[in-house]
């Protein structure tokens, strides 16, 4: 029986920093270019752990690419 993302997230009993470490480590096997790997905090800004973990686990590579493109276009005045 396969489990879904919600079940995985509900079973997690780790800190955000530990999740972030595992998130980057998992990308090492999947994303060849290190510059294309994204830290956990870059793909989710939710302060609610379960929501942030879900967003990170459902993030697609094209979503990360669009995020990076937007981030590179930001000027210092865009950040408050």
C-alpha positions in Angstrom: 0.0 0.0 0.0 1.4 3.3 -1.0 1.4 6.3 1.3 0.7 9.8 0.3 2.5 13.1 1.1 0.0 14.0 3.9 0.7 10.7 5.6 4.5 11.2 5.3 4.2 14.8 6.7 2.0 13.6 9.6 4.6 11.0 10.5 7.5 13.4 10.6 8.9 14.1 14.1 11.9 16.2 13.2 12.8 19.9 13.5 12.8 22.3 10.5 16.5 22.4 10.5 16.8 18.6 10.3 14.1 18.5 7.6 16.1 21.2 5.7 19.3 19.1 5.9 17.5 16.0 4.6 15.8 18.0 1.9 19.2 19.2 0.5 20.7 15.7 0.9 17.9 14.1 -1.1 18.5 16.6 -3.9 22.1 15.4 -4.1 20.9 12.1 -5.6 18.4 13.8 -8.0 19.9 17.2 -9.0 23.3 16.8 -10.7 24.3 20.5 -10.7 24.8 21.8 -7.2 23.8 25.3 -8.2 20.3 24.0 -9.0 19.7 22.5 -5.5 17.5 24.6 -3.3 17.4 25.0 0.4 14.2 24.1 2.2 13.5 27.7 3.3 13.7 28.8 -0.4 10.7 26.7 -1.4 8.4 27.3 1.5 8.0 30.4 3.7 5.2 29.0 5.8 5.7 29.2 9.6 3.6 26.1 10.1 5.9 23.1 9.9 3.4 20.7 8.4 2.4 23.1 5.7 6.0 24.0 4.9 7.1 20.3 4.8 4.1 19.6 2.4 5.1 22.5 0.1 8.7 21.3 0.0 7.8 17.7 -0.7 5.4 18.6 -3.5 7.7 21.2 -5.1 8.6 20.4 -8.7 11.8 21.3 -10.4 10.1 23.7 -12.7 8.7 25.5 -9.7 12.2 25.8 -8.3 13.4 27.2 -11.6 10.6 29.9 -11.6 11.4 30.8 -8.0 15.1 31.3 -8.9 14.2 33.4 -11.9 11.9 35.6 -9.8 14.5 35.9 -7.0 17.2 37.0 -9.4 15.0 39.8 -10.8 14.3 41.2 -7.3 15.8 44.5 -6.6 16.7 45.7 -3.0 13.6 47.9 -3.0 11.4 44.7 -3.6 12.4 43.3 -0.2 10.9 44.9 2.9 
